[in-house]
Amino acid sequence: MNGGMSGLHRGSTLVLLILVLSAGAAAQSPPVITLQDALNRAKQYGVQVQSANLAVGLAKEDKVQAKAAGLPSANVLNQYIYTEGNGTPSGVFVANDGVHVYNEQLVGHEEVLALVRRGEVRRAAAAEAAARARVEVAQRGLNATVIQYYYTLLDAQRRFVNAQTSLREAEQFLDITQKLEKGGEAARADVIKAQITLQQRQRDLQDAQFNIEKARISLAVLTFPDPSSEFSVQDDLQQPAMLPPLPEAEAQATATNPDVQAARFSLREAGYEHDIARYGYLPEFSLDVFYGLDANQLEAKTSGSTQATGRSTLPNYSVMGRQNLGYSAQATLNIPVWNWGATRSKVKQAELRQKQAQLDLTLAQRTMQGNLAGEYAEAQAAQAQIDSLRSSVDLAAESLRLTLLRYQAGEAIAFEVADAQNTVTQARNAYDDGLVRYRVALALLQTMTGNL
């Protein structure tokens, strides 16, 4: 009984060990990422998007500052003025009203007309909206790059599989020629031809492996913190992917295109810039309120005999104690009269910027329409060729099979077999290239319409 329990215990331990080792191997295996995974990773590590987000933060702070500029402000004034004495109460400089002058005041300031001038705030808000749209521009540009790199890696993986298949076919043909040579049914030249073909297929396999590594590094730079990270991409070329109708794609692209949105907000910003420039023709009206002390003694209320006015002015007579702490207010109206055409120049400059912004909007709309039409035509052309490319693969594979049978029957030469092998290899690669071409065009189209 003890022996049976011991054996059972050893068996359980062995199963547990196998499970642990399997889990460890699975944990160490390179991850397989989808296109959406790659896009999400690029958003996290993409420097372009991070820079665009920083620009949004800067524009947001500009809006905060523009709002604050129209609100009352408060400051604490701390000032001490010393004037060289000359035997008079005011010292050398009469304007200082004393040898010692102390200013300790709380100052409130308000530009009254700023309460109704909202151009600065609206301009800052438009600039922030344009910056947010440029984040999407950067994101879509990054997505387009990731899509290209993703399918380049996927194409390289497929070409590697094709190279392996071609290598096995070359090995099979070499084996056939060697056997036929031993039986006296094939010439030595056929074996040499098969060996040359095999060596070429081995080099093709090495090149395919190198292309995988090269494509993986290019994608890893955008999607992983360490470009040397090991991973592979999920093959989605056989998954169904329908091309949307052109009117639907145009409507979605027009509604969501960030380049057009950024251009619209820039045009709005230029319009507010024109309004702000025209403010130079209007007067400025400000209010200032002061509370504190402005006296020759640093005291809120003096004690003993002191000058009645609180400043070293004449007539100079004294009182017993005087209050220094108090308040004053002033209103300032500044009416522009002449500045040598500077304001007019600023208005003209703002009008030119507004016209340029309108041209940029028109260009963005036309560019969007042209890019959409081009990508849609590319996707249509690629989709139309997929069936033909698949048929070419089937025909090439059948041609290789029949040519090999004819060779074994003595009705074909080795060069025909080698040519058939090259044809089927090219057909396989062309089919995979066609699938990749369609998926890239479709993914870029989805990016333009905001569906990816």
Buried (B, 14 or more C-beta within 10 A) or exposed (E): EEEEEEEEEEEEEEEEEEEEEEEEEEEEEEEEBEBEBBBEBBBEBBEBBBEBBEBBEEBBEBBEEBBEBBEEEEEEEEEEBEBEEEEEBBBEBEEBBBBBBBBBBEBBEBBBBBEEBBBBBBBBBBBBBBBBBBBBBBBBBBBBBBBBBBBBBBBBBBBBEBBBBBBEBBBBBBEBBBEBBEEEEBBEEBBEBBBBBBEBBBEBBEBBBEBBEEBBBBBBEBBBEEEEBEBBBBBBBEEEBEBBEEEEBBEBBBEBBBBBBBBBBBBBBBBBBBBBBBBBEEEBBBBEBBBBBBBBBEBEEBEEEBBEBBBBBEEEEEEEEBEBBBEEEEEEEEEEEEEEEEBBEBBEEBBEBBEEBBEBBEEBBEBBBEBBEEBBEBBBEBBEBBEEBBEBBEEBBEBBEEBBEBBBEEEBBBEBBBBBBBBBBBBBBBBBBBBBBBBBBBBBBBBBBBEB
